[in-house]
Amino acid sequence: MIIELRNEETGNVKKISHGINWFLLITAPIFGITLFKNKLNRSGFIMLIASALFVLGIICFSVFSSSYASLYPYAGEQVQPSASFVMQIYYLLDIDYEDVLEFFLVSSACLILFISCFSCFTAYNANKWIAENYRYAGYKVIAPNTLVRSLLKKDWGLTDDDFIEESK
């Protein structure tokens, strides 16, 4: 269902669909760019941080894997640590490859789960939040149907002041 909002001063009309914003559900995990574009800045920052942590984890694990592979070219033989500073830290802290792999997999799974759940939550509430931003900018909802009015009052928490009174 498409909901129209009109600015009474300028006469400008914006259209928003009621329900899940499917476009944001798919595109929000891409660093929250579409959330920033729709002026959902809080959600955009949360998604940006989660996505950046996920990408940073992949980069760190790939660096660790490549340096670990150069340190231990053969799994069965123990060799002296290389001169790189990072690998000396791993050697001194007795960090094993399996420990790092386990941490990477668990943290990646948690981040993917968080990103997925937060994307679903944001997509479900996005149209309501976008309409709220428009209402703060002076737009009011055009809903001549009383059924639509009651649905929007229940779902979006609107009051009678948020609707435009149509003259007949």
Salt bridges, closest charged atoms under 4 A:
GLU4 OE2 - LYS15 NZ 3.83
ASP155 OD2 - HIS18 NE2 2.93
ASP155 OD1 - LYS154 NZ 3.80
ASP160 OD1 - LYS153 NZ 2.40
ASP162 OD1 - ARG135 NE 3.83
GLU165 OE2 - ARG149 NH1 3.84
GLU166 OE2 - ARG6 NH2 3.48
